[in-house]
Amino acid sequence: MNFNKKQASALIFATVAMIVSFTVWSVFSPIANMVQEQYALSETQKSFLIVTPIILGSVMRIPIGIVADRLGARKVYAVIMAFAVIPLIAVGFAQSYSALLFWAFLIGMTGTTFTIAITYVTKFFPKKQQGLALGIIGIGNLGTAVAALFIPSVVYLVGMSWMFWSLAAVLGLMTIVFWFMTEDADSDQKPQSLKQSLTVLQFKDTWTLSAYYFLTFGGFVAFGFYLPTLFQEMYQLSPVVAGWFVAGFVIIATLIRPIGGYLADRFGANQVLTFLFVGIITMAVILAFSLVHLVTFSIACGIMALLLGSGNGAVFKLVPGVAPKHTGAVTGVISAVGGVGGFFPPIVMGFFLEMMGSYATGFWLMSLFAVGCLLVHIYPIAIKKQVLHRA
């Protein structure tokens, strides 16, 4: 498929900027054990540090999506990246756990770039090309893999403070490159009022897709953020080796995402999501039973990555059909709920590990939620048939 120059620039630089932003968003996950040792943290405290960036990066996707619709996604994209440089520099000077949590919370703003990127790129492409374009922009999730692969090694080489400061420099440079290498989309669409944007909250489809994305993207985020800790604690792997395992999971889940959208086009979103929900239920149960076997657990994680990544593509393929004039608002709501879906599992994992000495409970709860999604999906209340047909 051929893209013109403006389309290609928007897609390439928005995707690269998202990779850098998601690397920043994921920065605490690969080094959580190092921080735990340095500050003598409990499992629950460590879990809160891991998920703290997820909180702001998720809930702020709703207002940021609306702002991107009104003021222009390109401007908002640049401002968010420039803002995140400040807490990245500051966290390098942090001397306490509370300071780390505060700056980690603000660093979470980089998680909103997913919504901004979707809003920005969508306006450059006609509807028949949006599926592929949105699949490509989803590659920005590879930032989680970049963090898992390189952040521990950088810490070993230059120390934790300089790791944060180096990342701040990279993000600042990316902001400048993005601003000068991209343009605003041509659009005669008038900015929507806040009241008009919030009408998407009235649509049943918005909340149904949010529940699905809570499972698929939330699961992806939770695995990406917490697997480094699990691999290190369960199997005594070093942070660097654990990073390779996690990077494999993230890469698989990210690269399969466009294929999930294609399969939804080819075979119908209804059938694809039904298959994926059944698969997620099955693999979550297998993961709960395979915790003591590294090879079995790793294979099951790889299959889960395929299912969650495909699910992300299939679910988001339906999003533009919910409210085409409010893409940013709908994307903000659904992706916010999905991000929040990544918040709870690490907290649950840490809590039940302290209470029961096992991670299995988290996977059982995931399987139960997937059962709920499947039951909703197979009944007519799930999504209007015309939305499925359009997708």
Order of alpha helices (4+ residues) and beta strands (2+ residues): alpha-alpha-alpha-alpha-alpha-alpha-alpha-alpha-alpha-alpha-alpha-alpha-alpha-alpha-alpha-alpha-alpha-alpha-alpha-alpha
